[in-house]
Amino acid sequence: MSPKAKALEAPENDPVPAEKERACHRIFSAACDLFYRKGIRAVGVEAIAEQAHATKMSLYRTYPSKDELVAQYLRRESELELQRWDERIARHPGDPRKQLSVLFSELTNRTSDPASRGCAMANAAVELTDPNHPGRKIIEEHKAEVRARLLRMCTDIGARDPAALADGLFLLAEGALASTQTLGHSGPANSVAQAAEALIDSQLPKTAAGASA
């Protein structure tokens, strides 16, 4: 009998609804923390239940499988990242050039933070190689949305080749986040904003580039 089946067969009095809700919240919070800090494959349901001060039966009753819990974690990460994006660009409405600068300035702050393990979506993509995993589509859709947003902004600033600029900026961001895993938070990722500015200016008419300096 599988560990999941044993957990589900174990007798346990059903907690009141409020306690169930609290247990679900603790389980999800613990899973998000552990998946990001330690990696998805390295974290088992036992570790999640232990950190959440919950039982494995509670976990399995909330999430049919670990894969579904991983997918929910990735959905949350995608939503939070896009929400942060919207909040940053909202500070400079109608100014896509400034919005791009703010995004990459914030990225520099993120990559210099010792608590950061880079991009949760990119980290998960390395681990979730099965195209049928429920989290894989979430990762791909998230990255496609980021790329599409960059393309719209690069078009709005009047870049000579918006698609090429958007792809260049996308690769800069991905590389900066990945480099913190190997070269640390004081490595080349600290130059990502400067590199982005140079790349953007190279795609703009000289008058526009000069005006944005």
N, C-alpha and C positions, 0 to 999 in steps of 0.2 A: 504493500500500500504506500502511495506517495506521501511525502510530508504534508502536502496540501490536504489530501483526503483525511489523514489522521487528525489534522488540526480541525477540520470541519466536523469530524465525528466526535471530537472531545466535548464532553458536557460543559455547558456554561450558561448561567442564567443571563437572559437578555437584559442589558442595561437599559435604563430609561432613555427616551429619545435624546434628551440633552446630553447625557453622557456618551451616547453613540456619536453624536455630532462632535463632541470634544475629542473622542478617540480618533475619529476620521481625520480631524484637523491635525492632531499630533502625528498620526501616521504619515500624512502627506507632507507635513513640514519636515519630519525626520528624513523621509525619502529624498526630498529635494536637496536638503543639506548634504546628505551622504553621497548622493549621486554626483553632485557638483564637486565636492572636496576629494572623494576617493575614487570616483569612476563608477560606471554602471555595472560592469561585470564583476568588480571587486566587492560589491555590496549585495549581500543576500537578504532574504526576508527576515531572517532571525535578527540580524543587526538592526534592521529598520524597526521591528517590533520592540526590540530592547531599548533603543533610543527613544521611542515614542511612549514607552511604559504601557505597552498594549500587548495583547496576545496575537499569535499568528492567525488564530481563528477570526479575530476582529479584522485583521488585514485582508484575509482572503474573502471575508464577507463584503468588504467594501470594494475590493479590486479583484476581479476574476483571476488575474495572473500578475506576475511581476512585470510582464511586458506591457500590460495595460496601465500599470502604475508608472512605468517609464514614459509611456506615451502622454499621460496626463502631466507629468513633470515637464516634458518638452513643450506641451501646449502652453503651460504657464510661462515658461521661459520665453517663448516666442511672443506671447502677449505683453509681457513686461518689457521686453526689449523694444518692441514697436511703440509701446506707450511712452517709454523714455525718449525715443526718437521724436515722436509728435510733440512732446513737451519742450524739447530743446529747440526745434525749428519754430515753434509757436512764439518764441521770444522775438523773432525777426520776421514778421509776416511780410510777404511780398518781396523778400530779399534772398533769393536762393543762393547767391554767392556767399553772403554772410552765414546762411544756414549751413552750408558745406563746411565753412571754417569752424563753426561752433561744433559740429559733429566730430570733426577730427581733433579739435582741441580736447573735447570730452574723452575721445578715445585715448589720447595721450595720458590723461589723468587715470583712466581705467587701467591701462597697461603698466603704469608705474605703481599701482596699488599692490603691495605684497600679498594681500588677501585674495587677489584675483587669480583664477586658474584659466584665464582666457575666455573663449567663447563656449558656452555650454552646448550650443548646437553643433559646433565644429568638433568638440571633444566627443560628443555622442556619435557623430557620423563615423568616426574612426572605429568605434566599438560596435556599432550596429550595421554590419555589412549585409545582412539578409534583406533583400529588397521587399520582402513580405512582412517585415517587422512593422507593427503599427506606428512606431516612432519614426521610421525612415521617411515616410511621406511628409510628416510634419517638418522634419529638418529641411527637406528639399523645398517645400513650399515656403518656408521662412526665408531661406537664402535667396530664392527666386524673387520674393517680395522686396528684400533689401536691394537686390540688383535693379529691380524695376523702379524703385524709389530714386536710386542714384541716377538712373537714366533720365527720369523726368526732370530732376534738378539740373543735370548737365545740359539738357535741352533748353531749359528755362534760362540758363545763364548765357546761352548763345555760343556754346562750344563749337568749334569747327567740325569735330567728329564726336558727337555726344555719346555714341555707343562705345567708342574706344576709350573715352575719358571715364565713363562710368565703369567699364571693366577694369581699367587701371586703378581707380579708386577702390573698387571692390577688392582687388587683389592686394592692394596696400593694407587695407584694414584686416583682411584675413591673415596676411603674413605677419603683421604687427602682433596680433593676438597669439598666433602660433609661436612666434619667436620667444615670448616670455616663458614658454615651457622649457626651452633649451638654453637661452642666453640670459634669462632673468629679467627682472623688472627695471633694471638700470641699463639694459642693453639697447639695441638699435630701435626697439619699439618706441623709445622716447623721441625719435626723430620723425614719427609718422605724420604729425601735423605739418611739419616743415616740408616733408616730401610731397604731401598732398597739395600744399599751396603751390609748389613749383610745378607740379603736374597740371593743376588747374590753369595756372597762368600761361603755360605753354600752349594751351588750347584756346585761349582767348585773344581777341585783337589787342594790340599793345595798349591802346587807350583804355580799354576795359580792365586789363590787368593792372595798369598803373593806378587806376581809380580805386581799385580794391585794396591796394597796399596800405 
